[in-house]
């Protein structure tokens, strides 16, 4: 049995999120010890869907964090589907994040 090769599909873009983004919640200071992480999630929709769930890679390209705080930020792709994913930016303790910029790359069939 022979199958036809499926061509790879690659999509990418650049995204900037911050205090002007609706729902941004990472600029609030939490003075409690061992504070829980605070996360902001943004849906990213692909221009055209993949035929199956792609691999998604995120790369942090910039951030604006209050100079008085320790720089704590994590970035990940969550809930990946053939039509898109959720970009999740998190911080914790007393860190105040005013903005992040990142590139994303999706590879699949």
N, C-alpha and C positions, 0 to 999 in steps of 0.2 A: 504494500500500500504506500503510495507516495502522496505527500501533501504539498500544496503550494506554499512557498515561503510568504510570511506576512511581513510587510515592510514596517520598519520602526517609525514611530511618530515621536517628535520632540517638540515640546512647547515650553516657553520660558517668558518671564517678565520681571519687572522691578516694582516693588511696592513700598510705600512710605505710610506709616501710621503714627498718630500722636495726639496731642491734646485737642486738635481740631477735628479728630475723628469721633463720630457719635459713639457714646458709650465708653470712651477711653477712661480707664480707672487706675492707671499705674503711676499717676503723679501725686497720689495722696500718701502722706507719711503715716506710718503705723509705729508708734513708739513702744509697743509692748515687746517684751523679750520673746524670742523664738516665734515671731509672728508667722502665721500661715502665708503661703504664697498667694499673690494676687495675679490673676491672669486675664488677658484680653484676647478674645477670639474673633477672627474675621474670616468670613467665607470667601474663598477664591474659586471662581467658576472658570473652567477652561473655555477657550473660544470655540473649540469643537471637541466633542467627547471622544474618549478612547474606547476601544472595543472591550477592554478589560482594565482592571485596576493598574495604573502605572506606578512606577517608582518616582517619588517626589523628593527632591533635595532642596533644602533652604540654606542660604548663605547670608549671614549678617554683614551688611556693608556700611552701616553707620548707626549711631545712637546719640541721644542727648540725655544725659543723666546729671542730676544735681551734683555740683562739685563737692558739696559737704558730705555726700553719702558714698558708701562703698558701691562700686559698679557691679550690680547683680542683675543679669538678664539671661533668660533662656528663650530659645526659639525652636519650634518644632512644627511639623506637619501632622495633623491628626485627622481621623475620619476620612481617609482618602477613598474616593470612589472614581469611576470612569468619567464623571462630569466635573469633579473638583475636589477641594479639600478645605479643611479649616486650618488657618495659620494661627498658632497659639504663641503669644508672647507673655512671659511670666517674669515676675520679680518677687522679692521677699524681704523680710525685716523692714528696715526704714528707708530702703532705696526708693528714690523718686525718679521714674523714667518719664521724660517728656515726649520722646519720639524714638522710633526705630525705623531703619530702612533695611530691606533685604531683597535679594534676588531669589527666584525659585525656578526650578528646572524639573519638568515632568517627562519621563521617558517610558514608552510602552508601545503597544500595538493597537 
